[in-house]
Amino acid sequence: MKIAILDDYAGVATSLADWSGLGEVTVFSKPIGGPEKVTEALQPFDIVCVMRERTPLPASVIEALPNLKLIVTTGPRNASIDMAAARARGIPVCGTETRKTTTSELAMTLILALNRQIVTEAQSLQDGNWQSGLGRDLNGLTLGLVGLGSIGAQMAGLGRAFGMNIAAWSQNLTEARCAELDVKRCASLEDLMATSDVVSVHLILSERSRGLIGAQAFEAAKPGAVFVNTSRGPIVDSAALLEGLRAGKPAKAGIDVFDREPLAADDPMIDRALIDQGKLLLTPHLGYTTEATFRVFYGQTAEAIKAWQAGEPVRVLSPA
């Protein structure tokens, strides 16, 4: 069988899992391109392994791959796969487990880096200078969480460990959930923005959350507020964020996710002025890219293929 592993940016897929005996494995280390290029590149393959939502598999692609028999995605869900199209062709879509701590760790790293001016101060030292300003303690600040699911709950615990007060808001957030985690529930997104020193986003991308955080939210931001998004790029209106940063609301932002990934060199988000001023810190979607996580991803991907080939039960994703 011919097996395609897509978007292995780090070049680690074959070293972190045992693919022996499964078939002829081809690794695509760089993005292939749009649907037409993806369709052309994947014509020979029986099995396609995708990394989260890096390369979409819409109906137009799935329907045009004559040899496709199995799709395996890393993680327990993948919104960029047309499940109905796969189901219509009788192609199972399998998923893997994931680790739940990596994104919250990165979010706190960005929060610490921005508040303590780590990148700015490190650059100052590299330029032959010494300290250039003062950082800000997290202790006593309010951490506002947009979303209080599993990752939001981890953030509440991490923030509390640093002596922060915790508040939260989301469209479906209940008083019971806030009481369970000893978190203050805000009445609105604007209320959260106005009362939080640090705001961190932890929502699933959906039609309800797409574009949720825009100009109105940033205008409400507390003076000096730091904004962090390690969730999904389209949840935030990126143009409104850049305008807000130029106006000082928020004062700083750490962004790990973008509307289109990989981020193009000429993307407006790479605003050199804001970056050089220490107001904007960008990272290339590092939220889940750790060795331990990728061992789970690729190890279970290979296991799913082996089980499917042997006719054994596999972790098939639900149509939803």
C-alpha positions in Angstrom: 0.0 0.0 0.0 1.1 3.6 -0.7 0.9 5.8 2.4 1.2 9.6 2.4 2.2 11.5 5.6 1.4 15.1 5.1 2.9 18.3 6.6 5.7 16.7 8.7 7.3 20.2 9.1 9.8 19.0 11.7 10.8 15.9 9.7 10.2 13.5 12.6 7.3 11.2 11.5 9.5 8.2 10.5 11.7 8.5 13.6 8.9 8.7 16.2 6.9 5.7 15.1 7.4 2.2 13.6 6.0 2.2 10.0 7.7 -1.0 9.0 5.6 -3.5 7.2 2.7 -1.1 6.6 3.6 -0.2 3.0 5.5 2.3 0.9 5.6 5.5 3.0 6.1 9.0 1.4 6.6 12.0 3.7 5.6 15.5 2.6 7.6 17.8 4.8 6.2 21.1 3.2 2.7 22.2 2.5 1.5 20.9 -0.9 -0.7 23.9 -1.7 -4.3 24.3 -2.6 -6.9 21.6 -3.4 -5.9 21.1 -7.0 -2.2 20.5 -6.0 -3.2 18.3 -3.1 -5.5 16.2 -5.5 -2.6 15.9 -8.0 0.0 14.9 -5.4 -2.2 12.3 -3.6 -3.5 10.4 -6.7 -1.4 7.3 -6.1 -2.0 6.9 -2.3 -4.2 4.3 -0.6 -3.8 5.9 2.9 -3.4 9.6 3.8 -2.2 10.6 7.2 -2.8 14.3 8.1 -1.5 16.4 10.9 -4.4 18.2 12.6 -5.8 20.9 10.3 -2.6 21.7 8.3 -3.9 20.3 5.0 -7.7 20.4 4.5 -9.4 17.4 2.8 -12.6 18.9 1.4 -15.1 16.9 -0.7 -13.5 18.0 -3.9 -10.2 16.3 -2.9 -11.7 13.2 -1.3 -13.9 12.5 -4.3 -11.0 12.9 -6.8 -8.6 10.3 -5.2 -9.4 7.0 -6.8 -7.2 4.8 -4.6 -8.0 6.4 -1.2 -9.1 3.8 1.3 -8.2 5.2 4.7 -7.6 8.7 6.3 -5.9 9.0 9.6 -5.7 12.3 11.4 -3.7 13.2 14.5 -5.9 14.2 17.4 -9.5 13.3 18.2 -11.1 15.7 15.8 -10.3 17.5 12.5 -12.7 20.1 11.2 -10.9 20.4 7.9 -11.8 16.8 6.7 -15.2 16.5 4.9 -16.5 13.6 6.9 -19.7 13.3 4.8 -17.7 13.0 1.6 -15.4 10.3 3.2 -18.5 8.4 4.6 -20.2 8.5 1.1 -17.2 6.7 -0.4 -16.9 4.3 2.5 -13.6 5.7 3.6 -13.0 5.4 7.4 -11.5 8.5 9.1 -9.5 7.5 12.2 -8.1 9.7 14.9 -5.6 9.5 17.7 -5.4 10.6 21.3 -3.7 13.9 22.2 -1.9 15.3 25.2 -3.8 18.1 27.0 -1.0 20.1 28.7 1.1 21.4 25.8 -1.1 24.4 24.8 -1.6 25.7 28.3 2.2 25.5 28.9 2.8 27.6 25.7 0.1 30.1 26.7 1.7 30.7 30.1 5.1 30.9 28.4 3.8 33.7 26.1 2.2 35.5 29.1 5.5 35.3 31.0 7.6 36.4 28.0 5.4 39.5 27.4 4.9 40.6 30.9 8.6 40.2 31.8 9.8 41.6 28.5 12.0 38.6 28.0 12.4 38.9 24.2 13.0 42.6 24.4 15.6 42.3 27.1 17.3 39.3 25.4 17.6 41.4 22.2 19.0 44.3 24.2 21.7 42.1 25.7 22.5 40.6 22.2 22.9 44.1 20.9 25.6 44.8 23.5 23.3 46.7 26.0 21.9 45.8 29.4 18.5 46.2 31.0 16.2 48.5 29.1 13.1 48.6 31.3 11.0 46.9 33.9 8.8 43.8 33.7 5.5 43.2 35.4 4.7 40.7 38.1 1.9 38.2 37.4 1.2 38.0 41.2 -1.9 40.0 41.9 -3.0 40.4 38.3 -6.3 39.1 36.9 -6.1 36.4 34.2 -9.2 36.5 32.0 -10.0 33.2 30.1 -12.1 33.2 27.0 -13.3 29.6 27.4 -13.2 27.4 30.5 -13.0 23.9 29.0 -10.2 21.4 29.6 -7.4 23.8 28.5 -9.1 26.8 30.2 -9.2 24.9 33.4 -5.5 24.1 33.2 -4.9 27.8 32.6 -6.9 28.7 35.7 -4.6 26.3 37.7 -1.4 27.7 36.2 -2.5 31.3 36.7 -3.4 30.6 40.3 0.0 29.1 40.9 1.5 32.4 39.9 -0.8 34.2 42.4 -3.2 35.5 39.7 -6.9 36.1 40.2 -9.0 34.1 37.6 -12.0 35.3 35.6 -13.7 33.7 32.6 -16.3 34.2 30.0 -17.7 32.2 27.0 -21.0 32.0 25.3 -22.0 28.9 27.2 -20.2 29.4 30.4 -22.3 28.6 33.5 -22.1 29.7 37.1 -21.8 26.0 38.1 -18.7 25.6 36.0 -17.1 28.7 37.5 -18.0 27.6 41.0 -16.4 24.2 40.3 -13.1 25.9 39.4 -13.4 28.8 41.8 -13.4 31.3 38.9 -15.2 34.6 38.6 -17.8 34.6 35.8 -17.9 37.8 33.7 -21.2 39.0 32.2 -19.8 39.6 28.7 -16.6 39.5 26.7 -16.3 43.2 27.0 -16.5 42.9 30.8 -13.8 40.3 30.8 -11.5 42.5 28.6 -12.1 45.6 30.8 -11.3 43.8 34.0 -8.4 41.5 33.0 -4.7 42.3 33.0 -4.1 39.3 30.8 -6.6 37.7 28.4 -6.0 34.2 27.0 -8.2 32.5 24.4 -9.2 28.8 24.8 -12.2 28.1 22.5 -12.9 25.6 19.7 -13.3 27.2 16.3 -16.9 27.1 15.2 -19.4 29.4 13.4 -20.2 30.9 16.8 -16.6 31.6 17.7 -15.3 32.7 14.3 -14.5 36.5 14.4 -15.7 36.6 18.0 -13.0 38.8 19.3 -12.9 42.1 17.3 -12.7 45.8 17.6 -15.4 46.2 20.2 -13.6 43.8 22.5 -10.2 45.4 22.1 -11.6 48.9 22.6 -12.8 47.6 26.0 -9.4 46.3 27.0 -7.9 47.3 30.3 -4.9 49.7 30.1 -1.7 47.6 30.0 -3.6 44.4 29.1 -1.8 41.5 27.4 -3.7 39.4 24.9 -2.7 35.8 24.0 -4.2 33.5 21.5 -3.1 29.8 21.3 -6.4 28.5 20.2 -7.3 29.2 16.5 -6.5 32.2 14.4 -10.0 33.0 13.0 -11.5 33.4 16.4 -9.8 36.8 16.5 -10.2 39.6 13.9 -6.5 40.0 13.1 -6.9 43.4 11.5 -8.8 44.7 14.6 -6.0 43.3 16.8 -3.3 45.1 14.9 -5.2 48.3 15.0 -5.8 47.8 18.7 -2.1 47.2 19.4 -1.3 50.5 17.6 -3.7 52.3 19.8 -2.5 50.6 23.0 -5.6 48.4 23.5 -4.3 45.8 24.1 -0.9 46.9 25.1 0.8 43.7 24.0 -0.2 40.4 22.2 1.3 36.9 21.9 -0.1 35.0 18.9 0.6 31.4 18.1 -2.2 30.7 15.6 -3.2 32.5 12.3 -6.0 32.6 9.7 -3.8 30.9 7.2 -0.9 28.6 8.1 2.0 28.6 7.5 2.1 32.3 7.8 3.2 34.0 4.6 6.3 36.2 4.8 4.2 39.2 3.6 1.2 38.6 5.9 0.0 41.8 7.7 0.4 40.0 11.0 4.2 40.3 10.7 4.1 44.0 11.6 7.8 44.8 12.1 7.0 48.1 14.0 4.9 46.3 16.6 7.3 43.5 16.9 10.4 45.7 17.3 8.5 47.7 19.9 7.9 44.6 21.9 4.2 44.9 21.5 3.7 41.8 19.4 5.2 38.3 19.8 4.5 35.7 17.1 5.2 32.0 17.3 4.6 29.4 14.5 1.7 27.4 16.0 3.8 25.7 18.7 0.9 24.9 21.0 1.0 21.2 20.4 4.4 20.6 18.8 6.3 18.7 21.5 8.1 15.4 21.2 5.9 13.6 23.6 2.7 14.8 21.8 4.1 13.8 18.4 5.1 10.4 19.7 1.5 9.8 20.5 0.3 11.3 17.2 2.6 9.3 14.9 2.7 6.2 17.0 -1.1 5.8 17.1 -1.3 6.8 13.4 0.9 3.8 12.6 -1.0 1.6 15.0 -4.3 2.6 13.4 -3.1 1.7 9.9 -1.8 -1.7 11.2 -5.1 -2.4 12.9 -7.1 -1.4 9.8 -5.0 -3.6 7.5 -5.5 -6.5 9.9 -9.3 -6.0 10.0 -9.2 -5.1 13.7 -11.3 -2.3 15.4 -9.9 1.3 14.8 -10.7 4.6 16.4 -13.2 5.9 13.8 -14.2 9.6 14.2 -17.9 10.4 14.5 -19.6 12.1 11.6 -20.0 15.2 13.7 
